[in-house]
Amino acid sequence: MTTTPADSEQRPMQVAIDDAGTVVVSGVIDVETCDTLDRTLSTALDDATRSLVIDMTRVEFMDSSGLRVLLSVQGRCAANDIDLRFTPSPAVRRLLEITGLAAGGFGDGELCPD
């Protein structure tokens, strides 16, 4: 039997901006939680002047809707000359590998070139 986020023991997504301005994400990122992630990242991006840091080391599962959010944020950072730093969990890194994005540097700690 295949386990999906809906029927597993995985935690719901939690996202917060810590005192240093880092967006810390944990749990499950899927179609039901990606809008909350997008809104939080948009708020952090609006407040960012030079860089945005996303810590996803505690993300247990992410589907393509979460990947869409990351790609959107990457584009907004590039358009506004904001350095985007990103630390993936093994689950997020695996999605990046499957989609071929890891080969392009996605998930190596930096999404937007300096």
Number of C-alpha atoms within 10 A of each C-alpha: 3 5 9 10 17 11 8 9 9 15 15 18 21 16 18 15 17 9 7 7 16 18 21 18 21 19 20 23 28 20 12 12 18 22 15 14 21 17 12 16 23 16 12 20 22 10 12 17 12 12 17 21 22 21 19 22 18 19 23 20 23 23 16 15 16 22 19 13 19 20 14 14 20 20 15 16 20 16 9 13 15 20 20 23 20 21 20 21 17 16 17 23 20 17 18 20 15 11 12 12 15 15 12 11 14 22 22 14 15 17 22 20 11 9
